[in-house]
Every structure is written in C-alpha cells, then in structure tokens.
Amino acid sequence: MTKILCVDDNELGSMLVRLYLDRVKYESVQVDNGATALDIARQIKPDCVIVDLMMPKITLDGWDTIAAFKSDAELTHIPIIVLTALSVDHAKKRAFDVGCDAFLSKPSNPTELKTCIDSLLGRTDGSPPTGTTPLH
C-alpha cells in the first residue's frame, strides 16, 4: 500500500487530507511538525510527503522541512508535495528552490491531489504502486 506522510499543524486540514487519502486506499500518517516528520520518515519510508509551509517555527517550518528532507541522503529521493494556503508566487518559487516536487494551493481539489501523487510516483493508470518509485 502506498504510504503518504502528511506534515501539517492544522488539525482540521490534516484530518480532511487524511480522510481523503484513506478513501483512495493510501496509508497515511499525520504529524504536526517538521522534526517529527524527519524521524517518522526514516522509520516508515513513505512513498510521498505532503507538507504545509505555514507551520510554527518551533521545530521546522515547511520550507525548512523540505530542505531537511532533500539534504538527507536517506530521504532525498522521496517526492514532496506542498499543500498550503500560501498561493503567492514568491512562496511557490521558494518552495521549489528548496526542493519541493509539486505545489498545490489550499483548498485543493481531492482529485487534483491524487493526480499529483500518482504523477510523482510514476503511475498513469491510477493503481497503487508496488513500492517506492525514486525520481532519479
């Protein structure tokens, strides 16, 4: 089963994303900060990570979380989708500059999210992958 790690400090938004991912048969794990996301990712080896940018900088905000994933040899291959209410061009540019693979604005259409995940995992038929598909 495809494993998706969701990183968002907003409980309601996280719950909605998780319910949708569960409905389309993805295994989802929710964490509320970047530092925990890095620890959990090393344990569960997710196929994809969904990150909000606007998280308190108590540990890592979204940009720092992406940068940490991309600078970690064990995690760098994992595709990262930004899902955020920040839709301004400079936020999007900065997210891609630090290493995100896709950028979606909240509220996101659930079909758009699934299409984005499928695309990043190299799927065209909508079926779950058999394992992690590296992008390199």
Secondary structure, DSSP 8 states (H G I E B T S, - for coil): --EEEEE-S-HHHHHHHHHHHHHTT-EEEEESSHHHHHHHHHHH--SEEEE-S---TTS--HHHHHHHHHT-TTTTTS-EEEEES--SHHHHHHHHHHT-SEEEESS--HHHHHHHHHHHTT-SSS---SS-----
